[in-house]
Amino acid sequence: MSGKFGLKNAMKFGGVFLVLIFYIFFISLVVADVISVNSGGGNNSIITPGANLEGFFFQSNRIPVVTNVLLVSSSGNNLTNDNLTVSYSSTDADGDFITNITDWRLDGTSIAVLNMPFDKNVAELTAGAVRDYSTYGNNGTLGGGTKTYSPTWNSSCQVGGCYEFDGIDDYVSLISSSGFVSPIGTISYWMKLKNNDQIHGIYHFYEVSTQDYIRTYVSASNVMDLVIEDNDVAYVSVSYDLDNLPSYIGEWINVAWVQNGTRIYLYINGIEKSLSGTNSGSWWTSHLTLNNLHLGKTGWAPLNGSLDEFQVFNRALTPEQIKSKYQEELAGHQVEKIVSQETGKGNSWRVAVTPNDRIIDGVTVLSNILEIVDSQPDNPTNVELISLNGRNESDTDLQCSAFINDADNSELDVYINWFKDDVSILNRTFGSQSNGTTFSTLLNSGNLTLGDIWVCSVRTYDGNEYSGWEDSNNLTIIDITAPNVSIISPNSSISYTTLEIDFNISVTDNENISMCFYSLDWDTNISMDEVNDSYFWYESSLGPGTHYLEYYCNDTSNNWGMNATNFTIDNSAAISILLSDELEVGVKWNVVSLPVDDLDALGNNGSGATYYFINISATNTLVDLYVRADGDLYTESLDILGLGNETYSANTTDPTVSNSQVLTMTTNYVLIGDALGDNSVIYLKFYLDAPSTQAAGTYLNQLQFNAVRDGEIPE
């Protein structure tokens, strides 16, 4: 109304007329939430439905106001991995306590199909007087319109006001024109029970109250259940024993029942609880009309306690949202945050905020609209680089794999950057890879060499945003494969008639061979001569009979390969020679001053027994022994002395080699022992001439000896 209208002015009219005017005025407005009269310019005088006429003149209150309602995302970029938070300012000119009622809306429609905070003191029995703050308008009626069935409003509850039910016949009734119908959903509320070991009916959705319903009640043994029944058949019946809680009688506890399309979940105070009973399938509300709801009782059980913040959602709230919701309401205010798990790309979010001072609602103010946009893909996880055969060798492909994920898209482009020794070698892109899967790709072994250190780095792209790069583990190319040793000689299929048999092998490997050894008849390992990286040779001293020969080779990674064979030397003709240690290493002269004439080699031992000798072994044959030099004499400094300056003497009986014929050393074989028998010995001494112009130093000459059957000539 406008203008001034006070009691004194009203009395100027006739009595009957005055009563009639006020009667018509009151009847026309009593169904409204608020009747506001400005009397003499003072505070607003209000009358609420259910109050007496005198209250119209003596109760004074001004409405609360909310402003600056702002909805923002946690990053400010409105991404799908952002939380959404609403802020606002609210005031009350009377200094009354304010509860700010929030209603979250997605694409213009409330996510709650029922949002009853019970913060306004409603005592009248008018149908729909208990407000549903959602866009669905499922308002409730105290006691179904009967005064004696009406619960009592309490101003100080978990969040603002609540209703207390007497445990006899109190309830709030709702009739929804649209119905509480959804294939998935959440029912959330706070309850406070006055006592245990008593039946408490919490709520009862129903189509036909005794056959088709969803209801929750607490049994006399303190077990809280949820039952979904259709045509008298309980398709879902789950329960939880409240006595498992540390305490609950006389205390507010938060309850959330969630159906995600597969089963029912129960959360108490934000924590999931284990349920007993039949719990499977998609039974929720989509199979029932469920237009009716009673709060504070089931069909037969009343609630002796209080209910606050009763809400029904047509979505399965995530565990993260349930926990956040619980924490906010525990702090005494309504939900001001929607967690990122509830949002999706393209969502349009808004919040309606209604201030309430327990007596009256202020004007509902809508926040700005916040559009959710594409967020950056998650960084790849579990990035792993392996060798396909697990050996990390250069002859096997490498596999790079990573788990890729994005909250917004079903497909992602995957970028791979291959690094060798910290240098980028190869970049590849793989389009339209399935989101939420493990992606893998191969690097061909042709790119690998021994000692390489490889890393693969992975990132994804969703068409708008790139993830960060994530590196795999380091993988070093090694060699753990043993060398392959092939025996060239001796041949096990041949019966040898000579004691001079070469030991020859060829070796193949992924890398270089370090060395090869042989062991004859399980004796000491002896190093072989390396011709090249794949061929090794040795000329051994042998005797007649059957021999067992093992070859061992290792590579630069210390992998060992081996091979073995048996071979036989016929007893009909067996010859072997064994050089003394001094002769084995070659003949040396230490030339200090020049000139020299017939200078003794270091092993001559002056006029004593020589250290240069050869032992002959022969079976069924006599032996002729020949000697020759491999060339001129050298020092370590590569000073050269012509071979014609070297002479020698040989003797088969005298170790001092006295009065023996002196011969000049040549590179041709010369007979030094004729028709020698088994266990014969040849003693040798060597001499050197050098002119004054020759450089001083230690001169070395290498000799070759060849034993053949008597009368044969060496090749």
C-alpha positions in Angstrom: 0.0 0.0 0.0 1.1 3.6 -0.5 0.4 6.7 1.5 -0.4 6.9 5.2 -2.9 4.6 6.8 -3.0 4.5 10.6 -5.5 3.3 13.2 -6.7 6.8 14.1 -7.5 7.6 10.5 -9.4 4.3 10.2 -11.6 5.2 13.2 -13.0 8.1 11.4 -15.2 5.7 9.4 -18.3 4.1 10.7 -18.0 1.0 12.8 -19.6 -1.5 10.4 -17.9 0.0 7.4 -14.6 0.0 9.2 -14.8 -3.6 10.2 -15.9 -4.6 6.7 -12.9 -2.7 5.1 -10.4 -4.4 7.4 -12.0 -7.8 6.9 -11.9 -7.6 3.2 -8.3 -6.2 3.4 -7.1 -9.0 5.7 -8.8 -11.8 3.8 -7.3 -10.7 0.5 -3.8 -10.6 1.9 -3.6 -13.3 4.6 -2.5 -15.9 2.0 0.5 -13.8 1.1 3.9 -14.1 2.8 4.0 -10.5 3.9 1.6 -7.6 4.4 3.4 -4.3 4.6 1.8 -1.0 5.9 3.6 2.3 6.2 2.1 4.0 9.3 3.1 7.6 9.7 6.4 7.1 7.9 7.7 4.8 10.6 9.1 1.3 10.5 7.2 -1.1 8.3 4.3 -2.8 10.1 3.8 -6.3 9.0 1.3 -9.1 9.5 2.1 -12.7 8.7 -0.5 -15.3 7.7 -1.7 -16.9 10.8 -1.1 -13.9 13.1 -4.1 -12.2 14.8 -5.3 -8.8 13.6 -3.8 -7.0 16.6 -0.4 -8.2 15.5 -0.9 -6.2 12.4 -0.6 -3.0 14.4 2.1 -4.0 16.9 4.7 -6.2 15.2 7.4 -4.2 13.4 10.1 -5.6 11.0 12.0 -4.5 8.0 13.1 -6.9 5.3 16.7 -8.1 5.0 18.7 -7.2 1.9 21.4 -9.0 0.0 23.6 -7.3 -2.5 26.8 -7.8 -4.5 26.0 -11.5 -5.3 29.1 -12.6 -7.2 29.8 -16.1 -8.6 33.5 -16.8 -9.4 35.7 -19.8 -10.2 38.8 -20.7 -8.2 41.2 -19.8 -11.0 39.2 -17.0 -12.4 39.2 -18.8 -15.8 36.0 -20.8 -15.3 37.6 -24.1 -16.1 36.1 -27.6 -15.5 38.7 -28.2 -12.7 37.7 -25.0 -10.9 35.6 -24.9 -7.8 32.7 -22.3 -7.9 32.1 -20.0 -5.0 29.4 -17.4 -4.4 30.0 -14.3 -2.3 27.5 -11.6 -1.2 26.8 -8.9 1.3 23.6 -8.9 3.4 22.2 -6.4 5.9 19.1 -6.1 8.1 18.0 -2.6 9.2 16.7 -4.1 12.4 19.9 -5.8 13.2 18.2 -9.2 13.0 20.1 -12.4 12.5 20.3 -13.3 8.8 20.4 -16.6 7.1 21.2 -16.4 3.4 19.5 -19.2 1.5 21.3 -20.3 -1.6 19.8 -22.2 -4.5 22.3 -23.4 -7.1 21.1 -23.4 -10.7 22.4 -25.2 -13.8 21.3 -23.9 -17.2 18.6 -21.9 -15.5 17.1 -24.7 -13.4 17.8 -25.6 -9.8 19.9 -28.7 -9.2 17.7 -29.3 -6.2 14.2 -30.4 -7.0 13.4 -29.6 -3.4 15.2 -27.0 -1.3 13.7 -26.6 2.1 15.9 -24.9 4.6 13.1 -24.1 7.1 14.6 -20.8 8.0 11.4 -18.8 8.0 9.0 -19.0 10.9 5.9 -20.3 9.3 3.1 -21.2 11.6 0.0 -20.8 9.4 -1.6 -23.9 7.9 -2.1 -22.4 4.4 -1.3 -24.9 1.6 2.2 -24.3 0.3 3.2 -21.9 3.1 6.5 -23.8 3.7 8.6 -22.5 0.9 10.7 -24.6 -1.5 13.5 -22.2 -2.7 14.1 -24.2 -5.9 12.7 -23.3 -9.3 10.3 -26.3 -9.0 8.2 -24.6 -6.3 7.4 -27.8 -4.4 6.1 -25.9 -1.4 4.9 -27.7 1.7 2.1 -27.5 4.2 2.3 -27.8 8.0 0.4 -30.8 9.3 -1.3 -31.3 6.0 -3.4 -28.3 6.9 -4.3 -29.6 10.4 -3.1 -27.5 13.4 -2.6 -30.4 15.8 -0.4 -32.2 13.2 1.9 -29.1 12.8 5.5 -29.3 13.9 7.0 -26.5 16.0 9.4 -24.1 14.4 12.8 -23.5 16.2 14.9 -20.5 15.4 18.3 -21.9 16.4 19.2 -25.1 14.6 22.0 -26.4 12.4 21.6 -23.7 9.8 19.1 -21.0 10.8 15.7 -22.5 11.7 14.2 -26.0 11.6 11.1 -27.9 12.6 10.7 -30.1 15.7 8.4 -33.1 15.4 6.6 -34.4 18.5 6.9 -38.1 17.9 3.2 -38.5 17.8 1.6 -37.1 14.6 3.5 -34.0 13.4 4.5 -33.8 9.8 5.0 -31.5 6.8 3.3 -32.6 3.5 4.1 -31.8 -0.1 2.4 -32.4 -3.3 4.6 -32.0 -6.4 2.9 -31.3 -9.7 6.1 -32.4 -11.5 6.9 -35.3 -9.2 10.3 -36.2 -7.7 11.3 -38.3 -10.7 14.9 -39.0 -11.6 17.0 -42.1 -12.6 19.7 -40.9 -10.2 19.5 -38.7 -7.2 20.5 -37.5 -3.7 18.4 -36.9 -0.6 20.2 -34.8 2.0 19.2 -33.5 5.4 20.2 -32.8 9.0 18.4 -34.6 11.8 18.5 -34.6 15.6 16.8 -37.4 17.4 15.5 -36.9 20.9 16.0 -40.4 22.1 17.1 -43.9 20.9 15.3 -47.3 21.0 12.3 -45.6 19.4 10.9 -45.7 15.9 11.5 -42.5 14.0 10.0 -41.8 10.6 12.2 -39.4 8.6 10.6 -39.0 5.2 8.2 -40.8 2.9 7.9 -40.2 -0.9 5.0 -42.1 -2.3 2.7 -42.7 -5.2 0.6 -45.1 -3.2 1.7 -44.8 0.4 1.5 -48.5 1.2 2.9 -50.0 -2.0 4.9 -47.6 -4.1 7.3 -45.5 -2.1 10.8 -44.5 -1.0 11.1 -43.9 2.7 13.6 -43.8 5.5 13.0 -44.5 9.2 15.0 -45.5 12.3 13.9 -48.7 13.9 13.5 -49.3 17.7 16.9 -51.0 17.5 18.4 -47.7 16.1 18.9 -49.0 12.6 18.3 -46.4 9.9 17.2 -47.8 6.5 16.1 -46.8 3.1 13.5 -48.8 1.3 12.3 -48.6 -2.3 9.1 -50.5 -2.9 7.1 -51.0 -6.1 3.8 -52.9 -6.1 4.5 -54.2 -2.6 8.0 -55.5 -3.6 11.0 -54.1 -1.9 13.5 -53.8 -4.7 16.1 -52.0 -2.5 16.4 -52.3 1.3 19.6 -51.0 2.8 20.3 -50.1 6.4 23.0 -48.7 8.8 23.2 -49.2 12.6 23.4 -45.7 14.1 24.9 -47.2 17.2 28.1 -47.5 15.2 28.4 -43.7 15.6 30.3 -42.3 18.6 27.1 -40.4 19.6 24.0 -39.1 17.9 21.1 -38.7 20.4 20.4 -35.0 20.9 23.0 -34.1 18.3 22.7 -32.8 14.8 24.0 -35.3 12.2 24.1 -34.9 8.4 22.7 -37.7 6.3 23.0 -38.0 2.5 21.5 -40.9 0.5 22.9 -41.2 -3.1 21.9 -43.4 -6.0 24.4 -43.2 -8.9 22.5 -45.5 -11.2 24.2 -48.7 -9.9 23.6 -48.7 -6.1 22.8 -46.7 -3.0 25.4 -44.9 -1.0 25.1 -43.5 2.5 27.1 -40.6 3.9 26.9 -39.5 7.5 28.7 -36.2 8.4 30.4 -36.4 5.0 31.8 -39.9 5.4 30.6 -42.9 3.4 29.2 -45.7 5.6 29.0 -49.4 4.8 25.4 -50.6 4.1 23.7 -53.9 4.8 20.9 -55.4 2.7 19.8 -55.5 -0.9 21.6 -52.9 -2.8 21.9 -53.1 -6.6 20.4 -51.8 -9.8 19.1 -48.5 -10.9 16.0 -48.3 -8.7 15.5 -44.8 -7.5 12.5 -42.7 -8.5 12.2 -43.0 -12.3 9.9 -46.0 -12.0 7.5 -44.2 -9.7 5.4 -41.0 -10.0 6.1 -40.0 -6.4 4.2 -36.8 -6.3 3.7 -37.0 -2.5 6.1 -36.4 0.3 5.7 -36.5 4.1 8.5 -35.1 6.2 8.7 -36.1 9.9 6.9 -39.4 9.4 6.6 -42.5 7.3 3.3 -44.3 6.8 3.3 -45.5 10.3 6.3 -44.1 12.2 6.5 -40.5 13.5 9.7 -38.6 14.2 10.6 -37.6 17.7 13.2 -35.0 16.8 14.1 -32.3 14.4 14.8 -31.9 10.6 16.8 -29.1 9.0 18.0 -28.3 5.4 16.0 -31.0 3.7 17.0 -31.2 0.0 16.4 -33.6 -2.9 18.6 -33.5 -6.0 18.0 -35.0 -9.4 21.7 -35.8 -9.6 24.1 -38.1 -7.7 26.2 -35.6 -5.8 29.9 -36.6 -5.8 31.6 -37.6 -2.6 33.6 -34.3 -2.8 30.5 -32.2 -3.0 28.8 -34.1 -0.1 31.8 -33.5 2.1 32.1 -29.8 1.1 28.3 -29.4 1.7 28.6 -31.0 5.1 31.5 -28.8 6.1 29.7 -25.6 5.0 26.5 -26.5 6.8 28.4 -27.6 9.9 29.8 -24.0 9.9 26.2 -22.7 10.1 25.6 -21.5 6.6 24.2 -22.8 3.4 26.2 -24.1 0.4 28.4 -21.4 -1.0 30.7 -23.7 -3.1 30.2 -26.2 -5.9 33.3 -28.4 -6.3 34.8 -29.0 -9.7 33.6 -32.6 -9.8 30.1 -31.3 -10.2 30.7 -29.1 -13.2 31.3 -29.8 -16.9 32.3 -28.0 -20.1 29.5 -25.8 -21.4 27.6 -25.6 -18.0 25.9 -22.4 -17.3 25.9 -21.8 -13.5 24.0 -19.3 -11.4 23.1 -18.9 -7.7 19.9 -17.4 -6.2 20.5 -15.9 -2.8 17.5 -15.1 -0.6 18.2 -13.3 2.8 16.0 -14.3 5.7 15.7 -12.8 9.2 13.6 -15.7 10.5 10.4 -13.7 10.0 10.5 -12.7 6.4 12.4 -13.3 3.2 14.1 -10.5 1.5 14.2 -10.1 -2.3 15.9 -13.0 -4.0 18.9 -11.8 -6.0 20.5 -13.8 -8.8 24.2 -13.9 -9.3 26.0 -13.4 -12.5 26.0 -16.3 -15.0 29.2 -18.3 -15.0 29.9 -20.4 -18.1 32.3 -23.4 -17.7 34.9 -23.6 -20.4 37.4 -26.2 -21.5 40.1 -26.8 -19.0 43.7 -27.8 -19.6 44.1 -31.6 -20.0 45.7 -33.3 -17.0 49.4 -33.8 -17.3 50.1 -37.3 -18.5 50.8 -39.8 -15.7 52.6 -43.1 -15.4 55.0 -42.1 -18.2 57.2 -45.1 -18.6 60.0 -46.1 -21.1 60.8 -49.7 -21.4 62.7 -52.1 -23.8 60.2 -54.4 -25.4 62.2 -57.5 -24.4 63.2 -56.1 -21.1 66.9 -56.3 -21.9 67.6 -52.6 -22.8 69.7 -53.6 -25.7 70.3 -51.9 -29.0 68.6 -54.6 -31.0 65.1 -54.2 -29.5 62.5 -51.4 -29.9 61.7 -49.0 -27.0 58.1 -48.4 -25.9 57.0 -45.1 -24.4 53.6 -45.2 -22.6 51.5 -42.8 -20.5 48.0 -42.5 -19.1 46.2 -39.5 -20.7 43.2 -37.9 -19.2 41.0 -34.8 -19.7 37.8 -33.8 -17.8 36.2 -32.4 -20.9 36.9 -34.4 -24.0 36.7 -37.9 -25.3 39.8 -37.6 -27.5 43.2 -36.0 -27.2 46.2 -35.4 -29.5 49.4 -36.9 -28.0 52.8 -35.3 -28.5 56.0 -37.4 -28.0 59.5 -35.9 -27.9 62.3 -38.5 -27.9 65.6 -37.4 -26.2 69.0 -39.1 -26.5 71.6 -37.9 -24.1 69.5 -34.8 -23.3 69.2 -33.8 -26.9 65.8 -33.9 -28.7 66.1 -36.4 -31.6 62.5 -37.1 -32.8 59.1 -35.5 -32.4 55.9 -37.2 -33.3 52.2 -36.4 -33.0 49.3 -38.9 -32.7 45.9 -37.5 -33.3 42.5 -38.5 -31.8 43.6 -40.8 -29.0 41.0 -42.1 -26.6 40.7 -40.1 -23.4 41.2 -41.9 -20.1 43.4 -44.7 -21.6 47.1 -45.7 -21.6 48.7 -44.5 -24.8 51.9 -46.2 -26.1 54.2 -45.8 -29.1 57.5 -47.4 -30.2 61.0 -46.2 -31.1 62.7 -48.4 -33.7 65.9 -50.2 -32.6 67.7 -48.7 -35.5 67.9 -45.5 -33.6 69.8 -47.1 -30.7 73.5 -47.5 -30.0 75.3 -48.9 -27.0 75.6 -46.4 -24.1 72.7 -44.1 -25.2 70.5 -42.6 -22.5 66.9 -42.2 -23.7 64.0 -40.3 -22.3 60.5 -39.8 -23.8 58.5 -36.7 -22.9 54.7 -36.7 -23.4 52.0 -34.0 -23.4 48.4 -33.8 -24.7 46.2 -31.3 -26.6 42.4 -31.1 -26.4 41.9 -28.7 -29.3 42.1 -25.6 -27.0 44.7 -26.2 -24.3 47.9 -28.2 -23.9 48.9 -30.2 -20.9 52.4 -29.9 -19.4 55.2 -32.1 -20.6 55.9 -35.1 -18.4 59.2 -37.1 -18.7 59.7 -40.8 -18.5 62.4 -42.6 -16.6 65.9 -42.7 -18.1 66.8 -45.8 -20.1 70.4 -46.6 -20.8 71.2 -48.9 -23.8 73.3 -51.7 -22.5 74.5 -55.1 -23.6 73.6 -58.2 -21.6 73.9 -60.7 -24.5 76.9 -63.0 -24.3 79.2 -63.1 -27.3 78.6 -65.9 -29.8 81.8 -68.0 -30.1 82.2 -70.2 -33.2 85.1 -72.7 -33.4 87.1 -72.7 -36.6 89.9 -75.0 -35.3 90.5 -77.6 -34.1 87.9 -79.8 -35.8 86.4 -82.6 -33.7 85.8 -84.6 -36.8 89.5 -84.7 -37.8 92.2 -87.1 -36.3 95.3 -84.9 -36.4 98.8 -86.3 -37.3 100.8 -83.3 -36.1 101.3 -81.6 -32.8 101.2 -78.2 -34.3 97.5 -77.3 -34.3 96.2 -73.7 -34.4 93.4 -72.7 -32.1 91.1 -70.4 -34.1 87.7 -68.9 -33.3 85.4 -66.2 -34.7 83.2 -64.1 -32.4 80.0 -62.0 -33.0 78.5 -59.6 -30.5 76.5 -56.4 -30.2 79.6 -54.6 -29.1 83.4 -54.9 -29.1 85.1 -58.0 -27.7 87.5 -57.3 -24.9 89.5 -60.6 -24.9 89.3 -64.3 -25.5 90.9 -67.2 -23.6 91.3 -70.9 -24.0 91.6 -73.7 -21.5 93.1 -77.1 -22.6 92.2 -80.2 -20.7 90.8 -78.1 -17.8 94.1 -76.4 -17.3 94.8 -72.7 -16.7 93.1 -70.1 -19.0 95.5 -68.7 -21.6 95.0 -65.4 -23.5 94.6 -65.7 -27.3 96.0 -63.4 -29.9 93.5 -60.9 -31.4 93.6 -60.8 -35.2 90.7 -58.4 -35.2 87.5 -57.8 -33.2 85.9 -60.9 -34.5 88.9 -63.3 -35.0 91.2 -64.8 -32.3 94.2 -67.2 -32.8 96.7 -69.1 -30.8 99.4 -71.8 -31.6 99.7 -74.1 -28.6 102.1 -76.9 -27.6 100.3 -80.2 -27.8 100.8 -83.9 -27.2 99.1 -86.9 -28.7 95.8 -88.2 -27.6 92.3 -86.8 -27.1 92.0 -83.3 -25.7 89.1 -81.1 -24.4 89.3 -77.5 -25.4 87.2 -74.6 -24.0 87.1 -71.0 -25.4 85.9 -68.0 -23.4 85.3 -64.5 -24.7 83.9 -61.4 -23.0 82.8 -58.0 -24.3 83.1 -54.5 -23.0 80.0 -55.0 -20.9 81.7 -58.1 -19.3 79.2 -60.5 -20.8 80.9 -63.9 -21.2 80.3 -66.4 -24.1 81.9 -69.8 -24.4 82.2 -72.9 -26.7 84.0 -76.2 -26.3 85.1 -79.1 -28.5 87.0 -82.4 -28.3 89.8 -83.2 -30.8 92.4 -86.0 -31.2 96.0 -86.2 -32.2 97.0 -89.6 -33.5 99.7 -91.4 -31.5 101.4 -92.6 -34.7 103.1 -89.2 -35.1 103.0 -86.7 -32.3 105.5 -83.8 -32.0 105.5 -80.9 -29.6 108.1 -78.3 -28.5 108.3 -76.2 -25.3 110.3 -73.0 -25.3 112.0 -71.8 -22.1 110.5 -68.7 -20.5 113.4 -66.5 -21.7 113.1 -67.8 -25.3 109.3 -67.4 -25.2 109.5 -63.6 -24.9 112.3 -63.2 -27.5 116.0 -62.6 -27.5 117.3 -59.3 -26.0 120.6 -57.5 -25.9 121.3 -54.5 -23.6 123.6 -52.3 -25.7 125.1 -49.6 -23.5 128.4 -48.6 -25.1 129.5 -48.9 -28.7 130.9 -50.5 -30.7 130.2 -54.1 -29.5 131.4 -57.4 -30.8 129.8 -60.8 -30.0 127.8 -59.2 -27.2 126.0 -61.9 -25.2 122.2 -61.9 -25.2 120.7 -61.4 -21.8 119.8 -65.1 -21.5 123.2 -66.5 -22.5 124.4 -66.4 -18.9 127.9 -65.8 -19.9 129.9 -69.0 -20.0 127.4 -70.8 -17.8 124.4 -72.8 -18.8 122.2 -70.9 -21.2 118.7 -69.9 -20.3 117.7 -70.3 -24.0 116.6 -73.9 -24.6 113.8 -76.0 -26.3 112.3 -79.3 -25.0 111.2 -81.8 -27.7 108.4 -84.2 -27.3 108.0 -86.8 -30.0 106.0 -90.0 -30.3 106.7 -92.6 -33.0 108.9 -90.2 -34.9 112.2 -88.4 -34.9 112.2 -84.6 -35.1 114.1 -82.1 -37.1 114.1 -78.6 -35.5 114.4 -75.4 -37.5 114.7 -71.7 -36.5 114.4 -68.3 -38.2 114.0 -64.7 -37.2 110.9 -62.6 -38.0 113.1 -59.7 -39.1 115.6 -57.0 -38.0 116.2 -56.1 -34.3 114.4 -53.2 -32.7 114.5 -51.1 -29.6 111.4 -49.7 -27.9 112.4 -46.4 -29.5 112.3 -48.2 -32.9 116.0 -48.0 -33.5 116.8 -50.7 -36.1 119.8 -53.0 -36.3 120.2 -55.2 -39.3 119.6 -59.0 -38.8 123.1 -59.7 -40.2 124.6 -58.5 -37.0 123.1 -61.4 -35.0 124.8 -64.8 -34.7 124.0 -67.9 -32.7 125.1 -71.4 -31.7 123.1 -74.5 -30.9 124.0 -77.7 -29.1 121.9 -80.8 -28.2 124.1 -81.9 -25.3 126.0 -79.0 -23.7 124.0 -76.4 -21.8 126.9 -74.0 -22.0 127.0 -74.3 -25.8 130.8 -74.2 -25.7 132.9 -74.6 -28.9 129.7 -74.9 -31.0 129.4 -73.7 -34.6 128.4 -70.0 -34.9 125.8 -69.2 -37.5 124.4 -65.9 -38.8 120.6 -65.5 -38.1 118.4 -65.2 -41.2 114.7 -65.0 -42.0 114.9 -68.5 -43.6 114.4 -71.7 -41.6 117.8 -73.2 -40.7 118.2 -76.7 -39.3 119.5 -76.6 -35.7 118.6 -80.1 -34.6 118.5 -83.3 -36.7 116.8 -86.6 -35.9 115.9 -85.6 -32.4 114.1 -88.1 -30.2 111.5 -87.7 -27.5 112.7 -85.6 -24.5 115.5 -84.1 -26.5 116.7 -80.6 -25.6 118.3 -77.9 -27.9 120.5 -75.3 -26.1 121.1 -71.9 -27.7 123.2 -68.8 -27.2 123.0 -65.6 -29.2 125.5 -62.8 -29.9 125.4 -59.4 -31.4 127.7 -57.0 -33.3 127.0 -53.3 -33.6 129.1 -50.4 -35.0 129.9 -47.3 -33.1 127.3 -45.4 -35.1 124.5 -47.6 -33.8 122.2 -46.1 -31.2 122.4 -47.6 -27.7 119.4 -49.4 -26.2 117.7 -52.8 -25.6 117.4 -54.7 -28.9 114.8 -57.4 -29.3 114.5 -60.1 -31.9 111.5 -62.5 -32.2 112.3 -66.1 -33.4 110.1 -68.8 -34.8 110.8 -72.5 -34.3 109.3 -75.3 -36.3 109.5 -79.0 -35.5 108.8 -81.5 -38.3 109.2 -85.2 -38.8 112.8 -86.2 -39.6 113.5 -85.5 -43.2 110.6 -83.1 -43.7 111.1 -79.5 -44.6 108.9 -76.9 -42.8 106.4 -74.9 -44.9 
